[in-house]
Amino acid sequence: MSEISKIVPVDIEFQDLNYVIKGRSVKRVLKSINGNFYSGELTAILGASGSGKTTLLNILAGYISTGVTGSIKVNGTPRNMKTFHKLAAYIMQDDLLQPFLNVEEMMMIAAKLKLGDLKSTEEKSATVNEVLTLLGLEKCLGIRTEELSKGQKKRLSVALEMVSNPPVIFLDEPTSGMDTVSAKQCLNTFQTLTKQGKTVICTIHQPSASMLQQFDQVYFIHDGLCVYNGSMTNIIPFLSTLGYECPVTYSPADYIVETVQTVQDSALALSEGIQNGKTNQRDLLKESLSSLLPRLPFSIDEDIDVPIIDAHFPTTFWSQFYILSSRMFLQLKRNKMEIWLQVFNHAVATLIFVLLYYGIGNNADKIVFTYHYFISTLIFFLYTYTMLPVVLFPTELQLLKREYFNRWYDLKPYFLALTLRGLPLMVLLGLAFTSTTYVFTNQPIELYRFVWFSAVCILTAIASEGLGMTIGSVCNLMNGSMLASCIIAALILFCIHGAGYGSQISPIMKVIMHFSYLRVGIVAISNAMFRNRDSMDCVDKQYCYYQDPKRFLQDLGVDNTPCSLYISCLIVFVVVFKASGFLALKYRLTSEFSKIIVNYTYKVFRHR
Ligand SMILES: Nc1ncnc2c1ncn2[C@@H]1O[C@H](COP(=O)(O)OP(=O)(O)OP(=O)(O)O)[C@@H](O)[C@H]1O
């Protein structure tokens, strides 16, 4: 028997399921609903927009847990999320696929991450081919994901999860945006999966009558209540018993949705008639066939066919890191546009800096301009590397969501791979920028000064990337851009405050200013570049105040602290911002983590 046809039947049952959102007002999205979804069946959750379909799917898949009460059972035993995660795959509505990779590469990466280190490459390749053939994608092997049609993309999303052969598949509106033919093809695919004994549950928005015939079970929701639960063929008799006659020209599904919205109290009547989902108007034949399949309780790990190596994941930390790094570097290599844009950005900036500050480096009359050059350089690195993740990370998050939620890998190896991905280009372009501008602005040709200067610039860039990642993880593009601009402005203000009047800066203000890593950077650069230096060139030596650059350092309020201390301080900033980026990402992706923070904050304020 082939790998993917070995399946354990999984039934899902939920009772008295409530979901309450506590925002500005309390909203009860699901109201004590009940239901049973069976293995080997294709189930649709239906209802008007805003009725609660996605919410129910999210709760059943375990994507939402805060604010949920009621019981969810898997094969008769209470759902254990740790085990259930290994049984189920969740394909979200706005699932994005990794760009710049072809179908075969995507599938092999999924296989490497999901099938673990215990299976050979040949075995993984065989599974990939089998899944692709099953989902009708065998001819798309070399096609890049962005060139696939909407239907092919959705099938690829399913194929990626199918690699580990999950017995339960949740899909949020898998046919939205497709024409009827593609939508029916997609549903045919899901029917094929149910024939292997899988439990396939999806939400569907406005399905055609012929599409509905493909479902074994339909579950209608209206305003958080279940208004029908059973087979399509039993809808009309059920409605009839409650006094609602569906006209012959009407699709029963449209009739239910319209009736509950337009006829007063009909939703309550239907909900009572179906006991809010407790009753299931199933086909008797299916019921008796389904009862023949043995159901195992899923309380122990041995029930699952996926090897578990790293407590929760099929592969070790370093395998995950290696696979993810390889994928990221392959994508970076193919994303020529991103590389060229960064090269262009640095080249234009270099040109502007050279034109603005050409040859001034040893000129005491122009020492203020030299200082401007240092500050502008830091601002360039701050701005570029903060804004890049703020702009790009919200999309990256969408890509990350499905893979992380479906337990392909842990966040730590992903974050490490992501951090290292941009580093070579950042260092290369950064050094090209600093060395060119350093030479053309005529700074002292002394290795240690150049090394300090470049080190501060690169560390500023890395810290800024961490800052940008933190903002990009918790904010969307618009809010993130605004927040980043405010933070950048504050960092610059604290950096340049009191320049020229250094002796007048109060000691407290000096301490506060060091919370801006830009300030730490500029102090480090000023020290490295102006201290222990020969007299600078002057046009008029008699009135050349800054001939000894030490005076300039005094006016800037820069004391004699060793440069290495400032570099250490910058490294601390790098660590803090990277850690905050990681925590922000975890907060965004893990509802449990968000819950811990919310509870902790609540406790702190309650005890005050
Ligand atoms: N985070 C949230 N905050 C406030 N209200 C929410 C939140 N999530 C969902 N809701 C509300 O819960 C209700 C159900 O939302 P849900 O997304 O489940 O509907 P749906 O039936 O899937 O709709 P659609 O077909 O348009 O996607 C809606 O009224 C929605 O406004």
The ligand as a MOL file (V3000), in Angstrom:
LIG
                    3D

  0  0  0     0  0            999 V3000
M  V30 BEGIN CTAB
M  V30 COUNTS 31 33 0 0 0
M  V30 BEGIN ATOM
M  V30 1 N -11.0770 39.6410 15.7350 0
M  V30 2 C -12.3540 40.0050 15.6350 0
M  V30 3 N -12.7980 41.1170 16.2730 0
M  V30 4 C -14.1010 41.4880 16.2100 0
M  V30 5 N -15.0310 40.8090 15.5160 0
M  V30 6 C -14.6430 39.7020 14.8660 0
M  V30 7 C -13.2910 39.2330 14.8810 0
M  V30 8 N -13.2190 38.0940 14.1430 0
M  V30 9 C -14.4580 37.8700 13.6890 0
M  V30 10 N -15.3080 38.8220 14.1170 0
M  V30 11 C -16.7450 38.9150 13.8540 0
M  V30 12 O -17.2690 37.6200 13.9490 0
M  V30 13 C -18.2530 37.4270 12.9640 0
M  V30 14 C -17.9480 36.1560 12.1880 0
M  V30 15 O -16.7550 36.3510 11.4470 0
M  V30 16 P -16.2370 35.2400 10.4180 0
M  V30 17 O -14.9720 35.7410 9.8180 0
M  V30 18 O -16.2090 33.9450 11.1000 0
M  V30 19 O -17.4140 35.2680 9.3440 0
M  V30 20 P -17.5360 34.4390 7.9930 0
M  V30 21 O -18.8530 33.7640 8.0560 0
M  V30 22 O -16.3670 33.5870 7.7680 0
M  V30 23 O -17.6010 35.6180 6.9470 0
M  V30 24 P -16.9860 35.7160 5.4520 0
M  V30 25 O -17.7210 34.7210 4.6310 0
M  V30 26 O -17.2970 37.1270 5.0470 0
M  V30 27 O -15.5140 35.4350 5.5740 0
M  V30 28 C -18.2820 38.6590 12.0970 0
M  V30 29 O -19.3840 39.4450 12.4730 0
M  V30 30 C -17.0050 39.3660 12.4310 0
M  V30 31 O -17.1880 40.7460 12.3700 0
M  V30 END ATOM
M  V30 BEGIN BOND
M  V30 1 1 1 2
M  V30 2 1 2 3
M  V30 3 2 2 7
M  V30 4 2 3 4
M  V30 5 1 4 5
M  V30 6 2 5 6
M  V30 7 1 6 7
M  V30 8 1 6 10
M  V30 9 1 7 8
M  V30 10 2 8 9
M  V30 11 1 9 10
M  V30 12 1 10 11
M  V30 13 1 11 12
M  V30 14 1 11 30
M  V30 15 1 12 13
M  V30 16 1 13 14
M  V30 17 1 13 28
M  V30 18 1 14 15
M  V30 19 1 15 16
M  V30 20 2 16 17
M  V30 21 1 16 18
M  V30 22 1 16 19
M  V30 23 1 19 20
M  V30 24 2 20 21
M  V30 25 1 20 22
M  V30 26 1 20 23
M  V30 27 1 23 24
M  V30 28 2 24 25
M  V30 29 1 24 26
M  V30 30 1 24 27
M  V30 31 1 28 29
M  V30 32 1 28 30
M  V30 33 1 30 31
M  V30 END BOND
M  V30 END CTAB
M  END
